[in-house]
Amino acid sequence: MKYIVAIIRPEKLEAVQAALNERDIYLMTVSEVRGCGRQRGYTELYRGQEVQIRLLPKLKLELAVNDAFEKAAVLAISEAARSEGDGKIGDGKIFVLPLEDCVRIRTGECGGAAIGP
C-alpha cells in the first residue's frame, strides 16, 4: 500500500479528479493549504501599499492506494496538474510514501481491503 500526497494549484482540482476517476481511483482527502517554493510569492497592491505575498494558496490531496494503483495515480495527477506546454513553476509536487497499515473503522477490515478494490 502507498500513501500519496500531492500539492497542486487549486484550479487543477477538477482535472485531477477526472483523471483519477478514469483510472478507477475515487477516494481522496483534499485540504486547502498555503506554501511557497521556487515561485517565492508575488507583490500586490493593498490599500495603496505594496505587500509581499509569500505563501500561495494550494490544495493538498491525500490518497491511500494499493500497490497496483500507485503508478496510475501518480501519472494521472502529474498529467492533469501540469500547466499547458512543459508546465510552470508552482505546478506542485507528488510524494509517495509507504503505508504500513489501514483500518476501516466501520467494518474493522485491515490492510488493502480497507482501502478498496
CNS distance restraints for C-alpha pairs under 8 A (distance, minus, plus):
assign (resid   1 and name CA) (resid  64 and name CA) 7.13 0.50 0.50
assign (resid   1 and name CA) (resid  65 and name CA) 5.75 0.50 0.50
assign (resid   1 and name CA) (resid  66 and name CA) 4.37 0.50 0.50
assign (resid   1 and name CA) (resid  67 and name CA) 5.04 0.50 0.50
assign (resid   1 and name CA) (resid  98 and name CA) 6.43 0.50 0.50
assign (resid   1 and name CA) (resid  99 and name CA) 5.25 0.50 0.50
assign (resid   1 and name CA) (resid 100 and name CA) 7.14 0.50 0.50
assign (resid   1 and name CA) (resid 101 and name CA) 7.77 0.50 0.50
assign (resid   1 and name CA) (resid 111 and name CA) 7.80 0.50 0.50
assign (resid   1 and name CA) (resid 112 and name CA) 6.60 0.50 0.50
assign (resid   2 and name CA) (resid  64 and name CA) 5.80 0.50 0.50
assign (resid   2 and name CA) (resid  65 and name CA) 5.41 0.50 0.50
assign (resid   2 and name CA) (resid  66 and name CA) 6.20 0.50 0.50
assign (resid   2 and name CA) (resid  67 and name CA) 6.28 0.50 0.50
assign (resid   2 and name CA) (resid  70 and name CA) 6.77 0.50 0.50
assign (resid   2 and name CA) (resid  96 and name CA) 6.56 0.50 0.50
assign (resid   2 and name CA) (resid  97 and name CA) 5.68 0.50 0.50
assign (resid   2 and name CA) (resid  98 and name CA) 4.77 0.50 0.50
assign (resid   2 and name CA) (resid  99 and name CA) 4.86 0.50 0.50
assign (resid   3 and name CA) (resid  62 and name CA) 7.16 0.50 0.50
assign (resid   3 and name CA) (resid  63 and name CA) 5.78 0.50 0.50
assign (resid   3 and name CA) (resid  64 and name CA) 4.58 0.50 0.50
assign (resid   3 and name CA) (resid  65 and name CA) 6.51 0.50 0.50
assign (resid   3 and name CA) (resid  96 and name CA) 5.88 0.50 0.50
assign (resid   3 and name CA) (resid  97 and name CA) 5.04 0.50 0.50
assign (resid   3 and name CA) (resid  98 and name CA) 6.02 0.50 0.50
assign (resid   3 and name CA) (resid  99 and name CA) 5.51 0.50 0.50
assign (resid   4 and name CA) (resid  61 and name CA) 7.82 0.50 0.50
assign (resid   4 and name CA) (resid  62 and name CA) 5.69 0.50 0.50
assign (resid   4 and name CA) (resid  63 and name CA) 5.06 0.50 0.50
assign (resid   4 and name CA) (resid  64 and name CA) 6.25 0.50 0.50
assign (resid   4 and name CA) (resid  65 and name CA) 7.67 0.50 0.50
assign (resid   4 and name CA) (resid  74 and name CA) 7.95 0.50 0.50
assign (resid   4 and name CA) (resid  94 and name CA) 6.99 0.50 0.50
assign (resid   4 and name CA) (resid  95 and name CA) 5.69 0.50 0.50
assign (resid   4 and name CA) (resid  96 and name CA) 4.64 0.50 0.50
assign (resid   4 and name CA) (resid  97 and name CA) 6.26 0.50 0.50
assign (resid   5 and name CA) (resid  60 and name CA) 6.83 0.50 0.50
assign (resid   5 and name CA) (resid  61 and name CA) 5.60 0.50 0.50
assign (resid   5 and name CA) (resid  62 and name CA) 4.63 0.50 0.50
assign (resid   5 and name CA) (resid  63 and name CA) 6.55 0.50 0.50
assign (resid   5 and name CA) (resid  94 and name CA) 5.77 0.50 0.50
assign (resid   5 and name CA) (resid  95 and name CA) 5.08 0.50 0.50
assign (resid   5 and name CA) (resid  96 and name CA) 6.53 0.50 0.50
assign (resid   6 and name CA) (resid  60 and name CA) 5.62 0.50 0.50
assign (resid   6 and name CA) (resid  61 and name CA) 5.02 0.50 0.50
assign (resid   6 and name CA) (resid  62 and name CA) 6.57 0.50 0.50
assign (resid   6 and name CA) (resid  77 and name CA) 7.82 0.50 0.50
assign (resid   6 and name CA) (resid  92 and name CA) 7.21 0.50 0.50
assign (resid   6 and name CA) (resid  93 and name CA) 5.65 0.50 0.50
assign (resid   6 and name CA) (resid  94 and name CA) 4.26 0.50 0.50
assign (resid   6 and name CA) (resid  95 and name CA) 6.17 0.50 0.50
assign (resid   7 and name CA) (resid  58 and name CA) 6.51 0.50 0.50
assign (resid   7 and name CA) (resid  59 and name CA) 5.62 0.50 0.50
assign (resid   7 and name CA) (resid  60 and name CA) 4.61 0.50 0.50
assign (resid   7 and name CA) (resid  61 and name CA) 6.40 0.50 0.50
assign (resid   7 and name CA) (resid  92 and name CA) 5.03 0.50 0.50
assign (resid   7 and name CA) (resid  93 and name CA) 5.30 0.50 0.50
assign (resid   7 and name CA) (resid  94 and name CA) 6.47 0.50 0.50
assign (resid   8 and name CA) (resid  12 and name CA) 6.88 0.50 0.50
assign (resid   8 and name CA) (resid  13 and name CA) 7.57 0.50 0.50
assign (resid   8 and name CA) (resid  58 and name CA) 5.76 0.50 0.50
assign (resid   8 and name CA) (resid  59 and name CA) 5.35 0.50 0.50
assign (resid   8 and name CA) (resid  60 and name CA) 6.57 0.50 0.50
assign (resid   8 and name CA) (resid  61 and name CA) 7.83 0.50 0.50
assign (resid   8 and name CA) (resid  81 and name CA) 6.39 0.50 0.50
assign (resid   8 and name CA) (resid  90 and name CA) 7.96 0.50 0.50
assign (resid   8 and name CA) (resid  91 and name CA) 5.94 0.50 0.50
assign (resid   8 and name CA) (resid  92 and name CA) 4.66 0.50 0.50
assign (resid   8 and name CA) (resid  93 and name CA) 6.93 0.50 0.50
assign (resid   9 and name CA) (resid  13 and name CA) 7.34 0.50 0.50
assign (resid   9 and name CA) (resid  57 and name CA) 7.58 0.50 0.50
assign (resid   9 and name CA) (resid  58 and name CA) 5.12 0.50 0.50
assign (resid   9 and name CA) (resid  59 and name CA) 6.19 0.50 0.50
assign (resid   9 and name CA) (resid  81 and name CA) 7.24 0.50 0.50
assign (resid   9 and name CA) (resid  90 and name CA) 7.44 0.50 0.50
assign (resid   9 and name CA) (resid  91 and name CA) 6.11 0.50 0.50
assign (resid   9 and name CA) (resid  92 and name CA) 6.85 0.50 0.50
assign (resid  10 and name CA) (resid  57 and name CA) 7.32 0.50 0.50
assign (resid  10 and name CA) (resid  58 and name CA) 5.53 0.50 0.50
assign (resid  10 and name CA) (resid  59 and name CA) 5.50 0.50 0.50
assign (resid  12 and name CA) (resid  16 and name CA) 6.17 0.50 0.50
assign (resid  12 and name CA) (resid  80 and name CA) 7.06 0.50 0.50
assign (resid  12 and name CA) (resid  81 and name CA) 5.49 0.50 0.50
assign (resid  13 and name CA) (resid  17 and name CA) 6.09 0.50 0.50
assign (resid  13 and name CA) (resid  59 and name CA) 7.86 0.50 0.50
assign (resid  13 and name CA) (resid  81 and name CA) 7.71 0.50 0.50
assign (resid  14 and name CA) (resid  18 and name CA) 6.14 0.50 0.50
assign (resid  15 and name CA) (resid  19 and name CA) 6.18 0.50 0.50
assign (resid  15 and name CA) (resid  80 and name CA) 5.55 0.50 0.50
assign (resid  15 and name CA) (resid  81 and name CA) 7.22 0.50 0.50
assign (resid  16 and name CA) (resid  20 and name CA) 6.15 0.50 0.50
assign (resid  16 and name CA) (resid  76 and name CA) 6.80 0.50 0.50
assign (resid  16 and name CA) (resid  77 and name CA) 5.48 0.50 0.50
assign (resid  16 and name CA) (resid  80 and name CA) 5.02 0.50 0.50
assign (resid  16 and name CA) (resid  81 and name CA) 6.18 0.50 0.50
assign (resid  17 and name CA) (resid  21 and name CA) 6.05 0.50 0.50
assign (resid  17 and name CA) (resid  26 and name CA) 7.76 0.50 0.50
assign (resid  18 and name CA) (resid  22 and name CA) 6.27 0.50 0.50
assign (resid  19 and name CA) (resid  23 and name CA) 6.80 0.50 0.50
assign (resid  19 and name CA) (resid  76 and name CA) 5.29 0.50 0.50
assign (resid  19 and name CA) (resid  77 and name CA) 7.09 0.50 0.50
assign (resid  19 and name CA) (resid  80 and name CA) 6.49 0.50 0.50
assign (resid  20 and name CA) (resid  24 and name CA) 6.48 0.50 0.50
assign (resid  20 and name CA) (resid  25 and name CA) 5.08 0.50 0.50
assign (resid  20 and name CA) (resid  26 and name CA) 6.70 0.50 0.50
assign (resid  20 and name CA) (resid  73 and name CA) 6.31 0.50 0.50
assign (resid  20 and name CA) (resid  76 and name CA) 5.74 0.50 0.50
assign (resid  20 and name CA) (resid  77 and name CA) 7.14 0.50 0.50
assign (resid  21 and name CA) (resid  25 and name CA) 5.19 0.50 0.50
assign (resid  21 and name CA) (resid  26 and name CA) 5.67 0.50 0.50
assign (resid  23 and name CA) (resid  72 and name CA) 6.73 0.50 0.50
assign (resid  23 and name CA) (resid  73 and name CA) 7.53 0.50 0.50
assign (resid  23 and name CA) (resid  76 and name CA) 7.83 0.50 0.50
assign (resid  25 and name CA) (resid  69 and name CA) 7.79 0.50 0.50
assign (resid  25 and name CA) (resid  73 and name CA) 7.26 0.50 0.50
assign (resid  27 and name CA) (resid  63 and name CA) 6.55 0.50 0.50
assign (resid  27 and name CA) (resid  64 and name CA) 7.69 0.50 0.50
assign (resid  28 and name CA) (resid  61 and name CA) 6.55 0.50 0.50
assign (resid  28 and name CA) (resid  62 and name CA) 5.55 0.50 0.50
assign (resid  28 and name CA) (resid  63 and name CA) 4.76 0.50 0.50
assign (resid  28 and name CA) (resid  64 and name CA) 7.43 0.50 0.50
assign (resid  29 and name CA) (resid  61 and name CA) 5.68 0.50 0.50
assign (resid  29 and name CA) (resid  62 and name CA) 5.11 0.50 0.50
assign (resid  29 and name CA) (resid  63 and name CA) 6.67 0.50 0.50
assign (resid  30 and name CA) (resid  59 and name CA) 6.62 0.50 0.50
assign (resid  30 and name CA) (resid  60 and name CA) 5.62 0.50 0.50
assign (resid  30 and name CA) (resid  61 and name CA) 4.70 0.50 0.50
assign (resid  30 and name CA) (resid  62 and name CA) 6.53 0.50 0.50
assign (resid  31 and name CA) (resid  59 and name CA) 5.68 0.50 0.50
assign (resid  31 and name CA) (resid  60 and name CA) 5.10 0.50 0.50
assign (resid  31 and name CA) (resid  61 and name CA) 6.65 0.50 0.50
assign (resid  32 and name CA) (resid  57 and name CA) 7.20 0.50 0.50
assign (resid  32 and name CA) (resid  58 and name CA) 6.16 0.50 0.50
assign (resid  32 and name CA) (resid  59 and name CA) 4.77 0.50 0.50
assign (resid  32 and name CA) (resid  60 and name CA) 6.33 0.50 0.50
assign (resid  33 and name CA) (resid  57 and name CA) 5.99 0.50 0.50
assign (resid  33 and name CA) (resid  58 and name CA) 5.28 0.50 0.50
assign (resid  33 and name CA) (resid  59 and name CA) 5.63 0.50 0.50
assign (resid  33 and name CA) (resid  60 and name CA) 6.44 0.50 0.50
assign (resid  34 and name CA) (resid  55 and name CA) 5.36 0.50 0.50
assign (resid  34 and name CA) (resid  56 and name CA) 5.17 0.50 0.50
assign (resid  34 and name CA) (resid  57 and name CA) 4.53 0.50 0.50
assign (resid  34 and name CA) (resid  58 and name CA) 5.53 0.50 0.50
assign (resid  34 and name CA) (resid  59 and name CA) 7.92 0.50 0.50
assign (resid  35 and name CA) (resid  54 and name CA) 7.76 0.50 0.50
assign (resid  35 and name CA) (resid  55 and name CA) 4.65 0.50 0.50
assign (resid  35 and name CA) (resid  56 and name CA) 5.35 0.50 0.50
assign (resid  35 and name CA) (resid  57 and name CA) 6.71 0.50 0.50
assign (resid  35 and name CA) (resid  58 and name CA) 6.94 0.50 0.50
assign (resid  36 and name CA) (resid  40 and name CA) 5.80 0.50 0.50
assign (resid  36 and name CA) (resid  41 and name CA) 6.72 0.50 0.50
assign (resid  36 and name CA) (resid  54 and name CA) 6.41 0.50 0.50
assign (resid  36 and name CA) (resid  55 and name CA) 5.18 0.50 0.50
assign (resid  36 and name CA) (resid  56 and name CA) 6.08 0.50 0.50
assign (resid  37 and name CA) (resid  90 and name CA) 7.14 0.50 0.50
assign (resid  38 and name CA) (resid  89 and name CA) 6.63 0.50 0.50
assign (resid  38 and name CA) (resid  90 and name CA) 7.07 0.50 0.50
assign (resid  39 and name CA) (resid  89 and name CA) 6.22 0.50 0.50
assign (resid  39 and name CA) (resid  90 and name CA) 6.01 0.50 0.50
assign (resid  40 and name CA) (resid  54 and name CA) 5.87 0.50 0.50
assign (resid  40 and name CA) (resid  55 and name CA) 7.88 0.50 0.50
assign (resid  41 and name CA) (resid  52 and name CA) 7.09 0.50 0.50
assign (resid  41 and name CA) (resid  53 and name CA) 5.27 0.50 0.50
assign (resid  41 and name CA) (resid  54 and name CA) 4.10 0.50 0.50
assign (resid  41 and name CA) (resid  55 and name CA) 6.26 0.50 0.50
assign (resid  41 and name CA) (resid  56 and name CA) 6.39 0.50 0.50
assign (resid  42 and name CA) (resid  52 and name CA) 5.92 0.50 0.50
assign (resid  42 and name CA) (resid  53 and name CA) 5.32 0.50 0.50
assign (resid  42 and name CA) (resid  54 and name CA) 6.56 0.50 0.50
assign (resid  43 and name CA) (resid  50 and name CA) 6.34 0.50 0.50
assign (resid  43 and name CA) (resid  51 and name CA) 5.57 0.50 0.50
assign (resid  43 and name CA) (resid  52 and name CA) 4.60 0.50 0.50
assign (resid  43 and name CA) (resid  53 and name CA) 5.95 0.50 0.50
assign (resid  44 and name CA) (resid  50 and name CA) 5.57 0.50 0.50
assign (resid  44 and name CA) (resid  51 and name CA) 5.27 0.50 0.50
assign (resid  44 and name CA) (resid  52 and name CA) 6.48 0.50 0.50
assign (resid  44 and name CA) (resid  53 and name CA) 7.10 0.50 0.50
assign (resid  45 and name CA) (resid  49 and name CA) 5.40 0.50 0.50
assign (resid  45 and name CA) (resid  50 and name CA) 4.55 0.50 0.50
assign (resid  45 and name CA) (resid  51 and name CA) 6.05 0.50 0.50
assign (resid  46 and name CA) (resid  50 and name CA) 6.23 0.50 0.50
assign (resid  46 and name CA) (resid  51 and name CA) 6.48 0.50 0.50
assign (resid  64 and name CA) (resid  99 and name CA) 7.71 0.50 0.50
assign (resid  64 and name CA) (resid 115 and name CA) 6.66 0.50 0.50
assign (resid  65 and name CA) (resid  69 and name CA) 5.95 0.50 0.50
assign (resid  65 and name CA) (resid  70 and name CA) 6.32 0.50 0.50
assign (resid  65 and name CA) (resid 112 and name CA) 7.91 0.50 0.50
assign (resid  65 and name CA) (resid 115 and name CA) 6.54 0.50 0.50
assign (resid  66 and name CA) (resid  70 and name CA) 6.74 0.50 0.50
assign (resid  66 and name CA) (resid 112 and name CA) 5.96 0.50 0.50
assign (resid  66 and name CA) (resid 115 and name CA) 7.22 0.50 0.50
assign (resid  69 and name CA) (resid  73 and name CA) 6.02 0.50 0.50
assign (resid  70 and name CA) (resid  74 and name CA) 6.26 0.50 0.50
assign (resid  71 and name CA) (resid  75 and name CA) 6.02 0.50 0.50
assign (resid  72 and name CA) (resid  76 and name CA) 6.00 0.50 0.50
assign (resid  73 and name CA) (resid  77 and name CA) 6.16 0.50 0.50
assign (resid  74 and name CA) (resid  78 and name CA) 6.06 0.50 0.50
assign (resid  74 and name CA) (resid  94 and name CA) 7.27 0.50 0.50
assign (resid  75 and name CA) (resid  79 and name CA) 6.02 0.50 0.50
assign (resid  76 and name CA) (resid  80 and name CA) 6.05 0.50 0.50
assign (resid  77 and name CA) (resid  81 and name CA) 5.77 0.50 0.50
assign (resid  78 and name CA) (resid  82 and name CA) 6.01 0.50 0.50
assign (resid  78 and name CA) (resid  94 and name CA) 7.72 0.50 0.50
assign (resid  81 and name CA) (resid  91 and name CA) 6.48 0.50 0.50
assign (resid  81 and name CA) (resid  92 and name CA) 7.65 0.50 0.50
assign (resid  82 and name CA) (resid  86 and name CA) 7.67 0.50 0.50
assign (resid  82 and name CA) (resid  87 and name CA) 5.17 0.50 0.50
assign (resid  82 and name CA) (resid  88 and name CA) 7.48 0.50 0.50
assign (resid  82 and name CA) (resid  91 and name CA) 5.79 0.50 0.50
assign (resid  83 and name CA) (resid  87 and name CA) 4.28 0.50 0.50
assign (resid  83 and name CA) (resid  88 and name CA) 5.94 0.50 0.50
assign (resid  83 and name CA) (resid  91 and name CA) 6.60 0.50 0.50
assign (resid  87 and name CA) (resid  91 and name CA) 6.86 0.50 0.50
assign (resid 101 and name CA) (resid 110 and name CA) 6.94 0.50 0.50
assign (resid 101 and name CA) (resid 111 and name CA) 5.23 0.50 0.50
assign (resid 101 and name CA) (resid 112 and name CA) 8.00 0.50 0.50
assign (resid 102 and name CA) (resid 110 and name CA) 5.53 0.50 0.50
assign (resid 102 and name CA) (resid 111 and name CA) 4.98 0.50 0.50
assign (resid 102 and name CA) (resid 112 and name CA) 7.20 0.50 0.50
assign (resid 102 and name CA) (resid 114 and name CA) 6.17 0.50 0.50
assign (resid 102 and name CA) (resid 115 and name CA) 7.08 0.50 0.50
assign (resid 103 and name CA) (resid 108 and name CA) 6.03 0.50 0.50
assign (resid 103 and name CA) (resid 109 and name CA) 5.63 0.50 0.50
assign (resid 103 and name CA) (resid 110 and name CA) 4.50 0.50 0.50
assign (resid 103 and name CA) (resid 111 and name CA) 6.53 0.50 0.50
assign (resid 103 and name CA) (resid 114 and name CA) 5.68 0.50 0.50
assign (resid 104 and name CA) (resid 108 and name CA) 5.24 0.50 0.50
assign (resid 104 and name CA) (resid 109 and name CA) 5.29 0.50 0.50
assign (resid 104 and name CA) (resid 110 and name CA) 6.52 0.50 0.50
assign (resid 104 and name CA) (resid 114 and name CA) 5.01 0.50 0.50
assign (resid 104 and name CA) (resid 115 and name CA) 7.59 0.50 0.50
assign (resid 105 and name CA) (resid 109 and name CA) 7.62 0.50 0.50
assign (resid 109 and name CA) (resid 113 and name CA) 6.30 0.50 0.50
assign (resid 109 and name CA) (resid 114 and name CA) 5.17 0.50 0.50
assign (resid 110 and name CA) (resid 114 and name CA) 5.25 0.50 0.50
assign (resid 111 and name CA) (resid 115 and name CA) 7.18 0.50 0.50
assign (resid 112 and name CA) (resid 116 and name CA) 6.69 0.50 0.50
assign (resid 112 and name CA) (resid 117 and name CA) 7.90 0.50 0.50
assign (resid 113 and name CA) (resid 117 and name CA) 6.95 0.50 0.50
